[in-house]
Amino acid sequence: MNQSSVLLKVSRLNKSYEKRKILENISLEVMSGESVVLMGPSGSGKTTLFRLITGLELPDSGEIYLENRLVSSPKISIPPFQRNLGVVFQSPALWPHMDVLSNILFATQKKDTPAGIHEFVDLVIDEMEIRPLLKAYPSRLSGGEARRVSIARALASRPRLMLMDEPLTNLDSTLKDKMLEMIKRVTQEFETTLIYITHDDTEARYVSDKCYRLNNGVLTLESTGF
């Protein structure tokens, strides 16, 4: 793992909704190539921090930097599609009118798409074991298949940073174990920095280099080197 540079820096971040403080003075650094887990109970602020990093919301105060570039502050917001992020939500959120291949390729249709991206997408499709599904539509996919497609779509543009917000919710234990192995393998193989949000200790231990816990809006480092 290359830890020579800070990929993501969150500095003194605060966020409230209707006078209720959700995040309080959050600071975090994620190194290039690292896998970081954010844990905490429901309502602890995990998804709010996720939305702030992705650019779906603005902080009340504080700053977020990606590769030393200021992307979020109370007055500055670089749009999500300009942050070079791969994002996986709790729901697969696939376009229902597109087949699997079109869903995946949609993420590559940007002016700054790297050269050779289609060869990379081929690798992602094989790693996520979805080649037989490419002509299928989301309504015909099982829960596990839809999750694999959503991860492939997030990886397709070769993002520097991948964020996953409880991506294995409601999967049975056998399927969850297989998906965890896939996630760990592909992020390591493609040298993708990962932020993984969960409340599940097993998931945290499997994928993380570092584990942070959010509780009542306060972030603490819980463990390293799982």
N, C-alpha and C positions, 0 to 999 in steps of 0.2 A: 504494500500500500504506500502510495506517495503522499507523505504528509508535509511536503516542503512548502505548501502555500495554503492560505486561508481562502476557501471557495465562498463560504457564506459567513457574514458577520452580522449579528443582530445586536444592536446597542441601545440599552436603556429604554426598551419598548414598553409602552403603556396603552391599554385599550379598555374602555368602559362602554356599557350599553345602558342607557336610561339611568345613569348615575351609579350603576353597579359595576365595580371594578372587576374585569375579567382577567387581565394580565397586568402584573405590577413589576416594573423595572426589570424586564427580561433582557438578559445579555447571553449571547451564545456564539461560539465559533465552531464551524465545521470545516475540517481540513479536506483538501482534494483527495478523493479516493476513500474517504471514511464512510462507515455505515453507522448512523446515529439513530437511536430509538428515543422517542418521546412517549412516556407513559403517564398515566393518571386516570382517576375515575371520571365518569361522565360529569360534564360541567366544570372540569378543572381548567379549561382553556386550550386544550390540545388543538381542536379544530379551528379555533380563532387564530392561534399562532400559525397554523397551516395556511389559512386564508390570507393572513398578512404577508407571509413569505411568498405566496404565489401571486400576490397583487390583486386579489379579489376584494380586499378591504384596505383602508388606510389606518395607520396608527394615530392615536391621540397625541403621542409624543414619542420620540426615539427615531432610530434610523435602521434601515436594512441595506446591506451592501452585498452585491454578487460580484466576485472577482474584482474587488476594490471599486466597483461602480455603485454609486448611490442609486437605489431603485425604489425606495420607499421612505417617506417622511410625511409629516402632516401636510406638506405643501408639494411634494414630488411623488408621482406615481408612474413608473414605467409600466406599460400594459403587460399583462401576463404573457402574451405571445411574443414579446420582445425580451423575455428573461431567460430563454434557453433552458426551460424546465420541462421535465416529464412529470405528469400529474395523474395519480390513480385515486379515485374517490371510493367511498364505501360501496356505492352502487357502480356497476360497470359503465353506465352512462354512454352506451353505444348509440350511434345514429340508427334509428330503426329502419330508415328507407335505404340504407347502404348495406351491401354485403360486407363480409369480414375483411376482404382485401381492401375495399374502398375505405372502410373505417380506419384501417392501419395507414394507408397511403395519404389520407387526409392530413395527417400530422406532418408530412414531408413537403407540403405544397407551400413553401415559403421562399422568399427571394434569397435568403441566406442559407439555404439548405446545403450541407457539405457535399463536395464531390464524392461520387461513389456511394451515395446514400441507398440506392436501390439494391446494391450488393449487400449492404449492411442489413437492410430490411429482410432480405432472403435469409440471412443468418438468424435474425431475431425470430422469424417465422418457424424455422427449424428448431431453435432452442426452446421455444414455447410449445412445440409439438402441435401446431394448429394448421399445418399445410392442408390436411383433408377438409378443413372447414372454410377455406377461402371464399367459396361461392355461396356459403350459407348466409342467411339473414339472422340478425340477433334474436328474433322470436323463436328460432329453431335451436338455439344453443342451450345447453345445460348451464347451471350456475357456475360450475368450475370452468367450462369452456369460455363463457363470457368474461370471467375474470382474467383468463390467460390472454384473451384478445385485448382487453383493456390495458394490460401490462405491455403487450407487444406494441399497441398504439402509442403508449407513453414513451417507449424506448425508440420508436421508429426514427425520430428526428435526431437521434444521438445526443440527448441532452447532457449537459455537464452535471446537473443535479436532478435527481428523481425524488419526488415526494409521494408517499403512499399513506392515505388516511384510512386505517383499519380496513385494508383491502380484502381480508379473508373472513369478514363477518358472515355468520350463518353457514359456513362450510363445515361438513363433518370432519372429524379428526384425521381420518385417512387422507382425504383430499387436501386438508389444510397442510399436513406434513409434506405432501408432494409439492404443493404450491410454494411452501417455504424453501424447499430445496431448489426449486426453479429460480425463485427470486434471488437467493444468495448466489447461485451459480452464474446467472446472466449479469448481475451487477458487478460481480468480480471479473468475469470474462471481458466485459465491455468497459471496465474501469469507470463505472458510473458511481458518483457520490450519491449516497442514499440517506434520506430522512424518512423514518418509518414510524408511524403513529399507531399505538396499540394500547390495550389495557391487559393484554395477555402475557404473562411472564414467560411462557414457553416460546412464543414468537420473539419476544425481546431477546432472550438468551441466544436464540438461533441466528439471528441476523445482525446483531449489533457488535460494534467495536466499543461504543460508549452508550450508556443508558442514562437519560435524564428523566426526572419525575416532576410533573406539574401538579401542584396542590394549592387550591385557593389562589390561583394566579401567580404563584411563586415557583420559579424553576430551580431545581437543585440537581447536581451531578450525583447519580446513585451508584454507578459502578462503571468500570472499564475492563476490557480484556476478557469478555465472556468466552 
